[in-house]
Amino acid sequence: MSRAEVPAALPETVDVQTLRRWLQDGIRVEVLDVRPARDRADWSIPGSVHLDAHDALWAQDPAALDGAPIRADGMVVTVCGAGRTSLLASRLLRSRGVNAASLDGGMKAWSGAWNLAEVPVGVDGLRIVQVRRTGKGCLSYVVGAGAEATVIDASVDPEVYLGIARQHGWVITTLVETHVHADHLSRAHALRRITSGRLIVPAQERVSFPHTAADNGYTWEAGAAAARMTALHTPGHTGESMCILLAGRWLFTGDTLFLDSVGRPDLEGGAAEAAGHARDLFRSLARIRSLSKDTVILPAHTSAPIPFDQVPCARTLGEVESRTPLLAADEASFVQSILAGLPPAPANFSRIVEINERGEIPADDQGVELEAGANRCAVGVAPV
């Protein structure tokens, strides 16, 4: 929906794509989150405001939204977990003359919302587009060079990547997974079916679908010499995890290293093997830290909701080191801190891993149910 198509009076509900477009286009709309505070703390829509009104709304309290931090003369979209409580909220606001609608499907549906940012590159013929799954904190990438494009860690609807490629005149020829993901369903398999592109995954014995196995040092060109990519084996988050070094300057780190934290080591093998994986992670991070401090870190996740600001989630390695105290620890302290700071496991992660290992392409409604909830792949987030 374009700016010109924004309705003067909102319908009773709006879908995720409509709200996503409004936020992307900078249209002024207030998002009122009426979930309990504990749910809000887990994940939220960027820029939304909050009023814990769940119980009062279901009790039909006419004062349930008194004090809501919204403008009465603007456009308001209410949101809850699945779209039922927010419908009560929007109806109450509409009874007061507020131009309000409920987000259809709530935060479960919002899990698939996305926005874009371009990573500054400064090399002719080379572009990096960051695809940000704002509700889950998932980050994927389209690297374009010449007439070809490579998609790394695809996590949103395949049509998003196909649309980016069409816009820039690229053909998607290569798909890359940095590891077997545990918090979202890979869309690489659906893209492969559509594009017939090659699928590169780290060398391992976990997956049961056709692929090109990338050992440490495996190198390929995606469209031009400027897009030379090299696989770096970086076990820890999972045994097969790899990072991808592009042109010696940009490092796609998967879930090994984030912008202010590191990947948790317990999702493959559980608590019994977490200490050993944490030691592997320590050594992998040391290898990454041996790169130039100007290397740009491009992770597969971020822990915060991603705003519609077109500013890429990226920092130099030097900046990441200064923001991540764990990286300065010795091995024993690192492992101890990691094991002490593990967050709860992502919801449904075992089922998601099984699907990703088989390379299944699940139905859309199955993805909504399995992927709903906060991203919990990081450990060691520094206090703000």
Beta strands, then each sheet from edge to edge (+ up, - down):
strand 1: 13-14
strand 2: 30-33
strand 3: 49-50
strand 4: 75-79
strand 5: 99-103
strand 6: 115-119
strand 7: 126-133
strand 8: 138-145
strand 9: 148-152
strand 10: 171-176
strand 11: 198-202
strand 12: 212-214
strand 13: 219-221
strand 14: 228-233
strand 15: 242-246
strand 16: 250-254
strand 17: 262-263
strand 18: 296-299
strand 19: 315-316
strand 20: 378-379
sheet 1: 1+ 5+ 4+ 2+ 3+
sheet 2: 6+ 7- 8+ 9- 10- 11- 12-
sheet 3: 13+ 14- 15+ 16- 18- 19+
sheet 4: 17+ 20-
end
